[in-house]
Amino acid sequence: MVLDVNAEAVTGSAANESAISAEFAASTAAAAAALTCVLPMGADLDSAAFAAALNATGASYLGVATQHLAGRAQFAQAQGVAAMTYTAADMVNNTALAL
């Protein structure tokens, strides 16, 4: 099995993933207060329950978004390691072929 991997393209993809993750993290952090600090519209129990439900939903979203960001970061890191591994393997193989 022959693998022909463009390490620069993989490195570029890792950089893109990191940039997308950073942008998503910033927008999520900016929206966190709006998602979790909803105040009741009135002093009645329904308003309080609705505000609590909105806050719980916002907190749930932030938890899922955090998991998503962690997965993207791990993927970008794995791509970076793969690019370095392919580059090192190519160097070793080219050295062996030159002998």
FILO-21356 format. One line per field, with one value per atom (N, C-alpha, C): residue in three letters; residue number from 0; x, y, z. Coordinates in pm, 1 decimal, padded with zeros to 6 digits. Layout:
code: Ala	...
pos: NUM	...
c1: X	...
c2: Y	...
c3: Z	...
END
This chain:
code: Met	Met	Met	Val	Val	Val	Leu	Leu	Leu	Asp	Asp	Asp	Val	Val	Val	Asn	Asn	Asn	Ala	Ala	Ala	Glu	Glu	Glu	Ala	Ala	Ala	Val	Val	Val	Thr	Thr	Thr	Gly	Gly	Gly	Ser	Ser	Ser	Ala	Ala	Ala	Ala	Ala	Ala	Asn	Asn	Asn	Glu	Glu	Glu	Ser	Ser	Ser	Ala	Ala	Ala	Ile	Ile	Ile	Ser	Ser	Ser	Ala	Ala	Ala	Glu	Glu	Glu	Phe	Phe	Phe	Ala	Ala	Ala	Ala	Ala	Ala	Ser	Ser	Ser	Thr	Thr	Thr	Ala	Ala	Ala	Ala	Ala	Ala	Ala	Ala	Ala	Ala	Ala	Ala	Ala	Ala	Ala	Ala	Ala	Ala	Leu	Leu	Leu	Thr	Thr	Thr	Cys	Cys	Cys	Val	Val	Val	Leu	Leu	Leu	Pro	Pro	Pro	Met	Met	Met	Gly	Gly	Gly	Ala	Ala	Ala	Asp	Asp	Asp	Leu	Leu	Leu	Asp	Asp	Asp	Ser	Ser	Ser	Ala	Ala	Ala	Ala	Ala	Ala	Phe	Phe	Phe	Ala	Ala	Ala	Ala	Ala	Ala	Ala	Ala	Ala	Leu	Leu	Leu	Asn	Asn	Asn	Ala	Ala	Ala	Thr	Thr	Thr	Gly	Gly	Gly	Ala	Ala	Ala	Ser	Ser	Ser	Tyr	Tyr	Tyr	Leu	Leu	Leu	Gly	Gly	Gly	Val	Val	Val	Ala	Ala	Ala	Thr	Thr	Thr	Gln	Gln	Gln	His	His	His	Leu	Leu	Leu	Ala	Ala	Ala	Gly	Gly	Gly	Arg	Arg	Arg	Ala	Ala	Ala	Gln	Gln	Gln	Phe	Phe	Phe	Ala	Ala	Ala	Gln	Gln	Gln	Ala	Ala	Ala	Gln	Gln	Gln	Gly	Gly	Gly	Val	Val	Val	Ala	Ala	Ala	Ala	Ala	Ala	Met	Met	Met	Thr	Thr	Thr	Tyr	Tyr	Tyr	Thr	Thr	Thr	Ala	Ala	Ala	Ala	Ala	Ala	Asp	Asp	Asp	Met	Met	Met	Val	Val	Val	Asn	Asn	Asn	Asn	Asn	Asn	Thr	Thr	Thr	Ala	Ala	Ala	Leu	Leu	Leu	Ala	Ala	Ala	Leu	Leu	Leu
pos: 0	0	0	1	1	1	2	2	2	3	3	3	4	4	4	5	5	5	6	6	6	7	7	7	8	8	8	9	9	9	10	10	10	11	11	11	12	12	12	13	13	13	14	14	14	15	15	15	16	16	16	17	17	17	18	18	18	19	19	19	20	20	20	21	21	21	22	22	22	23	23	23	24	24	24	25	25	25	26	26	26	27	27	27	28	28	28	29	29	29	30	30	30	31	31	31	32	32	32	33	33	33	34	34	34	35	35	35	36	36	36	37	37	37	38	38	38	39	39	39	40	40	40	41	41	41	42	42	42	43	43	43	44	44	44	45	45	45	46	46	46	47	47	47	48	48	48	49	49	49	50	50	50	51	51	51	52	52	52	53	53	53	54	54	54	55	55	55	56	56	56	57	57	57	58	58	58	59	59	59	60	60	60	61	61	61	62	62	62	63	63	63	64	64	64	65	65	65	66	66	66	67	67	67	68	68	68	69	69	69	70	70	70	71	71	71	72	72	72	73	73	73	74	74	74	75	75	75	76	76	76	77	77	77	78	78	78	79	79	79	80	80	80	81	81	81	82	82	82	83	83	83	84	84	84	85	85	85	86	86	86	87	87	87	88	88	88	89	89	89	90	90	90	91	91	91	92	92	92	93	93	93	94	94	94	95	95	95	96	96	96	97	97	97	98	98	98
c1: 00084.0	00000.0	00088.8	00063.0	00142.3	00056.8	00112.9	00045.8	00119.4	00048.0	00106.6	00033.5	00094.7	00031.3	00106.3	00030.7	00088.5	00087.0	00201.0	00209.7	00173.3	00204.9	00171.5	00019.7	-00049.8	-00196.3	-00257.3	-00201.5	-00251.8	-00224.3	-00107.8	-00074.5	-00168.8	-00198.7	-00292.8	-00431.7	-00473.3	-00604.0	-00608.1	-00500.6	-00493.2	-00502.4	-00436.0	-00442.3	-00584.0	-00651.1	-00790.7	-00880.3	-00864.3	-00944.8	-00922.7	-00798.7	-00767.4	-00830.9	-00826.0	-00885.3	-01037.5	-01100.2	-01245.3	-01282.9	-01205.1	-01231.7	-01219.1	-01117.9	-01098.7	-01214.6	-01260.3	-01372.8	-01501.1	-01523.1	-01642.6	-01637.4	-01519.3	-01504.9	-01533.3	-01485.1	-01508.4	-01656.4	-01722.7	-01865.0	-01949.1	-01910.7	-01982.3	-01963.3	-01841.6	-01815.0	-01891.7	-01900.5	-01971.6	-02121.3	-02174.2	-02318.1	-02353.6	-02254.8	-02281.0	-02373.4	-02349.4	-02433.4	-02578.4	-02597.8	-02734.4	-02804.9	-02728.3	-02787.7	-02819.0	-02749.8	-02764.2	-02810.0	-02833.2	-02872.7	-03009.8	-03101.6	-03236.1	-03311.6	-03372.9	-03451.8	-03600.7	-03678.4	-03823.6	-03885.2	-03984.3	-04050.9	-04143.5	-04191.8	-04282.5	-04252.6	-04333.6	-04312.8	-04394.1	-04454.8	-04537.4	-04454.2	-04510.6	-04440.0	-04412.4	-04502.8	-04481.0	-04359.5	-04348.2	-04232.4	-04102.5	-04106.1	-03986.9	-03950.6	-04051.0	-04025.8	-03973.5	-04030.0	-03984.6	-03841.4	-03808.3	-03671.2	-03574.1	-03615.6	-03530.2	-03508.9	-03613.3	-03601.3	-03507.1	-03517.4	-03427.2	-03282.7	-03261.0	-03125.8	-03068.7	-03150.5	-03104.7	-03072.0	-03154.3	-03127.3	-02998.6	-02977.5	-02854.0	-02732.0	-02742.8	-02630.9	-02603.4	-02709.4	-02693.6	-02622.4	-02663.1	-02597.2	-02449.3	-02418.0	-02278.0	-02196.7	-02257.4	-02188.3	-02158.2	-02256.9	-02236.5	-02134.8	-02141.8	-02046.6	-01904.3	-01888.9	-01756.6	-01702.8	-01788.5	-01747.2	-01707.3	-01785.3	-01755.4	-01619.7	-01595.4	-01467.5	-01350.0	-01369.8	-01262.9	-01233.8	-01338.3	-01319.5	-01247.6	-01284.4	-01217.4	-01070.6	-01042.7	-00903.5	-00821.7	-00880.0	-00809.4	-00786.6	-00885.3	-00870.5	-00757.8	-00753.9	-00648.4	-00511.4	-00504.7	-00377.9	-00335.1	-00429.2	-00397.9	-00350.2	-00410.3	-00364.2	-00221.5	-00190.8	-00055.2	00047.1	00012.8	00103.0	00118.0	00008.1	00014.3	00104.3	00094.6	00178.8	00326.6	00357.6	00497.6	00544.8	00457.3	00492.5	00520.5	00433.3	00455.7	00584.3	00612.5	00735.3	00857.7	00855.4	00968.4	00984.7	00875.1	00883.2	00939.4	00900.6	00954.8	01104.5	01147.9	01290.6	01368.0	01316.2	01382.3	01384.6	01272.2	01266.2	01359.0	01362.7	01451.7	01597.6	01630.4	01768.0	01803.3	01712.3	01736.7	01752.3	01674.8	01685.6	01815.6	01868.9	01992.2	02115.1	02102.0	02218.2	02250.1
c2: -00117.5	00000.0	00124.2	00212.6	00333.7	00452.8	00532.8	00654.9	00774.0	00858.8	00982.0	01096.6	01148.1	01250.4	01381.7	01486.7	01620.2	01678.3	01673.7	01717.6	01864.9	01947.5	02089.9	02109.4	02029.3	02039.5	01995.5	01890.4	01843.3	01947.5	02008.8	02115.6	02234.8	02268.8	02377.2	02346.4	02221.4	02180.8	02190.8	02152.6	02163.7	02309.7	02397.6	02540.8	02594.2	02549.7	02591.1	02544.1	02420.1	02366.9	02447.8	02482.7	02562.7	02701.1	02761.9	02894.7	02889.8	02788.8	02773.8	02751.5	02669.7	02643.3	02769.8	02849.7	02973.8	03070.3	03080.0	03168.3	03119.8	02988.5	02931.0	02949.5	02932.5	02951.3	03096.2	03189.4	03331.1	03366.3	03317.7	03350.2	03282.4	03162.5	03092.9	03165.0	03207.8	03281.3	03413.6	03479.4	03606.8	03588.4	03474.7	03449.4	03382.5	03342.4	03265.6	03339.6	03466.8	03541.8	03548.7	03570.2	03577.7	03443.4	03335.3	03201.7	03152.7	03204.5	03149.8	03250.9	03373.6	03476.0	03535.6	03451.4	03498.5	03529.0	03643.9	03684.1	03664.9	03633.4	03619.3	03751.3	03742.0	03862.9	03922.7	03838.3	03885.6	03818.8	03849.6	03794.0	03666.3	03613.1	03492.8	03366.2	03254.3	03126.4	03080.6	03108.6	03068.5	03139.5	03266.0	03341.0	03288.4	03257.3	03203.1	03066.0	02982.4	02849.0	02858.6	02948.7	02965.6	03016.8	03112.9	03164.5	03054.9	02972.5	02861.8	02761.4	02734.7	02641.4	02697.6	02826.6	02888.2	02884.5	02912.9	02907.8	02766.7	02666.3	02527.0	02486.6	02531.4	02501.1	02567.6	02691.4	02760.8	02692.3	02648.0	02576.6	02444.0	02377.2	02251.8	02275.6	02379.9	02414.6	02443.7	02520.5	02553.1	02427.8	02330.9	02204.9	02128.4	02121.2	02051.7	02126.2	02257.9	02337.3	02316.6	02306.2	02281.4	02145.7	02044.5	01911.9	01916.7	01987.8	02000.8	02068.5	02174.0	02243.7	02154.7	02074.6	01982.5	01880.9	01830.5	01735.1	01796.8	01919.7	01988.0	02013.4	02050.8	02075.6	01947.2	01837.7	01709.3	01668.7	01693.8	01661.8	01744.6	01873.9	01959.5	01914.4	01876.4	01828.3	01698.1	01609.2	01482.6	01507.2	01604.1	01637.0	01690.6	01774.0	01826.8	01716.6	01623.0	01510.0	01423.7	01402.7	01322.1	01387.6	01518.2	01588.0	01574.2	01589.4	01573.4	01429.5	01333.4	01192.7	01159.6	01207.8	01182.6	01247.5	01368.4	01437.4	01360.1	01314.8	01238.0	01105.4	01039.0	00911.3	00931.9	01040.5	01069.3	01094.8	01166.5	01192.7	01062.5	00976.0	00846.6	00763.1	00757.2	00677.7	00733.0	00864.9	00924.5	00902.6	00905.6	00877.3	00732.1	00640.8	00499.2	00473.7	00541.6	00524.5	00581.3	00683.4	00746.0	00659.7	00565.2	00481.8	00381.3
c3: 00000.0	00000.0	00000.0	-00092.9	-00106.7	-00064.8	00023.6	00066.1	00008.8	-00058.9	-00110.0	-00041.4	00064.4	00146.3	00128.7	00107.8	00099.9	00241.2	00306.3	00446.2	00462.1	00362.4	00371.3	00370.7	00290.8	00286.6	00419.1	00478.4	00607.6	00715.7	00711.3	00806.2	00788.2	00663.4	00635.8	00687.1	00671.3	00722.5	00874.6	00939.6	01085.6	01129.1	01055.7	01087.8	01067.8	00961.5	00938.7	01051.3	01093.1	01203.3	01331.0	01357.3	01476.2	01467.6	01349.4	01332.3	01347.2	01289.4	01302.0	01447.7	01516.9	01658.2	01741.8	01714.2	01789.2	01765.2	01640.6	01609.2	01676.9	01673.4	01735.7	01887.6	01946.0	02090.8	02129.7	02050.1	02080.4	02069.9	01966.1	01951.4	02058.9	02098.0	02205.0	02338.1	02365.0	02489.5	02491.7	02376.4	02370.3	02394.2	02353.2	02367.8	02500.1	02578.6	02700.5	02798.0	02817.8	02912.2	02864.8	02736.7	02683.7	02691.8	02684.2	02687.0	02828.0	02927.0	03062.9	03168.4	03130.3	03227.9	03195.9	03152.4	03118.9	03248.7	03253.6	03370.5	03341.1	03443.2	03421.4	03375.8	03287.4	03238.8	03343.7	03432.9	03536.2	03669.0	03768.7	03901.9	03924.5	03818.1	03833.8	03818.1	03859.8	03854.8	03711.6	03619.1	03480.0	03420.3	03446.3	03395.8	03455.8	03583.6	03649.2	03591.5	03569.4	03513.8	03371.0	03291.8	03153.9	03149.1	03234.6	03240.4	03283.4	03380.1	03424.1	03311.2	03234.2	03121.4	03014.8	02986.9	02889.6	02937.7	03065.3	03120.2	03114.6	03144.5	03139.0	02995.8	02901.6	02760.7	02714.7	02755.3	02720.5	02779.3	02904.5	02968.1	02897.4	02856.6	02783.4	02650.1	02579.6	02453.4	02475.6	02578.8	02605.1	02635.9	02705.6	02732.4	02605.5	02515.2	02387.3	02301.4	02300.8	02223.7	02275.3	02405.2	02464.0	02421.0	02421.1	02374.4	02227.1	02147.4	02005.3	01984.3	02058.9	02047.6	02087.2	02190.5	02232.4	02122.5	02058.2	01948.3	01830.5	01796.4	01685.2	01717.8	01842.2	01882.6	01874.5	01918.1	01909.8	01764.7	01679.1	01537.5	01475.2	01504.7	01451.8	01501.1	01628.1	01683.2	01614.6	01592.0	01525.0	01382.2	01314.1	01179.3	01182.3	01280.6	01292.2	01316.3	01403.3	01430.1	01304.7	01233.4	01110.8	01006.9	00992.3	00895.8	00931.7	01060.0	01102.6	01082.8	01109.2	01093.1	00947.2	00857.1	00714.7	00666.7	00714.4	00675.1	00723.9	00847.5	00902.0	00828.2	00798.9	00726.7	00586.4	00520.5	00387.6	00394.3	00497.4	00512.2	00532.0	00617.0	00642.8	00515.6	00445.3	00322.3	00213.5	00199.6	00099.6	00134.4	00262.1	00306.1	00275.4	00303.9	00276.1	00127.1	00046.1	-00099.0	-00154.2	-00087.5	-00134.3	-00105.2	-00013.8	00020.8	-00084.1
END
